[in-house]
């Protein structure tokens, strides 16, 4: 299959990792990345907290668990080679009271099953040695959890694609996709392109672009804005690394936590409030079409009925800095509203099934010559190089046979 034409929609970290991997495996191919924005990594990749997850949360045997552990090693080696900062600052997950101890023990079990190195159960003085200002009666410490600059990683991936002879076409929005038995034809505002293999990694637009290719309607992407504050320079010393709550399986989001950034500063947050636009990073960002699509989605309506109390709680934290600070104070008692300054927000592409359940694991669909990434939440960035390996094996397989040049 000399001269194979490979297309990737989306120049976030996953799309670029996929393009890079496909170019490695098929050096004879023409690889083209299509991105509607005028720079790479403009949405989830460039607006996340930069955490390099170690794999303590994910159910053993899940795709998340497998690809996170594989992805960590690949990312560490890549960042070292490219001289991109990656610091293992460590993460402490704290149980505030006895009601959270069983869930913390479950994280300890998962960490062991997933092969996460160095994880320790801590109490009392041992816990304060890691984070002297942390509240809680017990903690789980993951010393290899780290932080990096995912925008820099994505830019390096894009350069790799170009150096391999590929093209990253910015400012190029996909208008339509026509799939045939062996090819996919894409129309943009300027021209038409035909590919033997097409991979859709469109993030916040992933459901819409996948539908253009004939994929099923659900899961629907529901955008949730995560709003952050940052500790003032004088109060950064309150946190040494990453301080997280114990996840509550009854609620779909993690809650406020403390995250040290690789270029300096400590972020506090995020909350999770419904965004009124797919790319709505400010409260005033409203797109009526996006909002109407969200409200029409069966899964969102079910989700809203099930978790409206949590939604009201998150909205209160969004509208009141004092309420946000009170939430943060549950984990670090010395934090006050005066210690917090606004920080940039992000929007999470949350895939929701028709029954209102949040799609938790990675979900990747295959439609003839098209592979569609329908859900790649955290630890998507950490796992990006492993996800790229996984997708490449599928995308370059025809009738069950791997295609090498």
Buried (B, 14 or more C-beta within 10 A) or exposed (E): BEEBBBBBBBBBBBBBBBBBBBBBBBEEBBBBBBBBBEBBBBBBBBBBBBBBBBBBBBBBEBBBBBBBBBBBEBBBEBBEEBEBEBBBBBBBBBBBEEEBBEBBBBBBEBBEBBEBEEBBBBEEEEBBEBBEBBBBBBBBBBBBBBBBBBBBBBBBBBBBBBEBEBEBBBEBBBEEBBBEEEBBBBBBEEEEBEBBBBBBBBBBBBBBBBBBBBBEEBBBBBBBBBBBBBBEEEBBEBBBBBBBBBBBEEBBBBBBBBBBBBEEBBBBBBBBBBBBBBBBBEBEBEBEEBBEBBEEBBBBBBBBEBBEEBBEBBBBBBEEBEBBBBBBBBBBEEBEBEBBBEBEBBBBBBBBBBEBBBBBBBBBBEBBBBBBBBBBBBBBBBBBBBBBBBBBEBBBBBEEEEBEE
